[in-house]
Amino acid sequence: MPHPWIPNSSLNVKREMMKHLGISDIMELFSDVPRSLILKGPLNIGFNRSLTEYEVVRKFEEITSGDKVFKSPPPFIGGGFCAHYVPAAVKALISRAEFYTAYTPYQPEVAQGLLQSIFEYQSLMAELYAVDVVNASLYNGSTAAAEAVRMALRVKRGRRKVLISKTSHPEVREVIKTWLRGTGATAVEVGYDRETGEVSLNKLKSLLNSDVAAVYIEYPNFFGIVESVTKDVIEEAHRAGALAIVFSNPIALGVLEPPGRLGADIVVGDTQPLGAGLNFGGPSAGILGIKEDRAMLRQLPGRLIGATTTIDGDELGYMMILQTREQHIRRERATSNITTNSNLMAIAAAIYTSLLGSEGFKRIGQAILGRTRYALKKLSAIDDIRAPLFSNRAFFRELPIGFKRFRRASDVIKKLLGMGIHIGPALGRFYKELKEGCLICVTELHTRRDIDMLATSLSEITSGGGLDV
């Protein structure tokens, strides 16, 4: 059997090498070594199996980084940004000087490679979200969401309201509201069902009218719930003549139906899970895509890279085909005043997506889904924990839990921090009615042992505690 830690140890490879060297026994290569010094059996090294890149990295960190916290276990903190593994290939490639710029190039004749990389990013994200057009990226998911709302208001001229699900990320909601100041438009929040944790379809229907330009929903939502009413929300928006904007976590689309296929007019996302890492909250890139519609295409913010052929048709050429920024056209007609894209992070997302491929996306989605379910099973077995916080059990990556004996989840979070385990955020920070709740994020980084450690630590704290009850 080939040894996982020894190159070229396969029997077939050995035979081919011996044939080339003209020897019949590999021991002929070691004829000058005393027989008493030669091992009679295979080397007992390694773990008797090949390790993944992440397993090797984590093993080295456990050995060499005793002073670092939140490495073993990795952080369980969620709230939109979660800990994901960034392959070494992503870091190596985006460190190349050809990519090391935040700017979209203006001179196509000297930047074909860079333009092609952005074109590939657009194409990959369009396929992932099942839409026709994705721009060259925006600053992050929150600005992409705000741009999508502003775009919907321009497309649906005369309509001055946008409905936003209260199950959407609270900070994204605040960014959208900020961007609507001075436009004359208003954002109206749609309440959620306290039992299921999903947007209330009845409340949405009651608020829909001819003044609504768009409906904004997240899938999965801020609580990690895969909203079962997403398609219904889209259909209700269309019945009222409004556009449907759906924000989706890209890493979830390996196992979930893409929003474009559900009927979304505008799709939004953040590339943070796609090779960007945490980096203290940034940078990342905002994903914004649309179905092929002339009215929406003319209002698409940011930049768009296109491809064409040379006159003889032999070669492809890339160029910027859309850049409706305020420096290039009359200021009042600009679709956005963001003057660039998150080029480097968009390329990182393209590299990460290419490395995984469709099968890799499916497998990583299944891995996260399985870990989320295992965490739910372990935490729900603890008497003093409500897991999940809502009756809904369709969760991806993030999981809302509640503490029965404690008025504030922040007390439990602080206690866990002292044990080297990071969970959160506390939901009371965003929802006054959920002070006893918090989020837990589980990704491909977390092992069964990590989740068991979290469950054991929470059980110890909640059963004895000494906290504010």
Secondary structure as GFF3:
##gff-version 3
##sequence-region A 1 469
A	DSSP	alpha_helix	11	21	.	.	.	ID=ss1
A	DSSP	three_ten_helix	26	30	.	.	.	ID=ss2
A	DSSP	three_ten_helix	35	37	.	.	.	ID=ss3
A	DSSP	alpha_helix	53	64	.	.	.	ID=ss4
A	DSSP	alpha_helix	88	94	.	.	.	ID=ss5
A	DSSP	three_ten_helix	108	110	.	.	.	ID=ss6
A	DSSP	alpha_helix	112	129	.	.	.	ID=ss7
A	DSSP	beta_strand	133	134	.	.	.	ID=ss8
A	DSSP	alpha_helix	141	155	.	.	.	ID=ss9
A	DSSP	beta_strand	161	165	.	.	.	ID=ss10
A	DSSP	alpha_helix	170	180	.	.	.	ID=ss11
A	DSSP	beta_strand	186	190	.	.	.	ID=ss12
A	DSSP	alpha_helix	201	207	.	.	.	ID=ss13
A	DSSP	beta_strand	212	218	.	.	.	ID=ss14
A	DSSP	alpha_helix	230	239	.	.	.	ID=ss15
A	DSSP	beta_strand	243	247	.	.	.	ID=ss16
A	DSSP	three_ten_helix	250	254	.	.	.	ID=ss17
A	DSSP	alpha_helix	259	262	.	.	.	ID=ss18
A	DSSP	beta_strand	266	270	.	.	.	ID=ss19
A	DSSP	three_ten_helix	279	281	.	.	.	ID=ss20
A	DSSP	beta_strand	286	290	.	.	.	ID=ss21
A	DSSP	alpha_helix	294	297	.	.	.	ID=ss22
A	DSSP	beta_strand	303	309	.	.	.	ID=ss23
A	DSSP	beta_strand	316	323	.	.	.	ID=ss24
A	DSSP	three_ten_helix	331	333	.	.	.	ID=ss25
A	DSSP	alpha_helix	343	380	.	.	.	ID=ss26
A	DSSP	beta_strand	385	386	.	.	.	ID=ss27
A	DSSP	beta_strand	398	403	.	.	.	ID=ss28
A	DSSP	alpha_helix	409	417	.	.	.	ID=ss29
A	DSSP	three_ten_helix	427	429	.	.	.	ID=ss30
A	DSSP	three_ten_helix	432	434	.	.	.	ID=ss31
A	DSSP	beta_strand	437	441	.	.	.	ID=ss32
A	DSSP	alpha_helix	448	463	.	.	.	ID=ss33
###
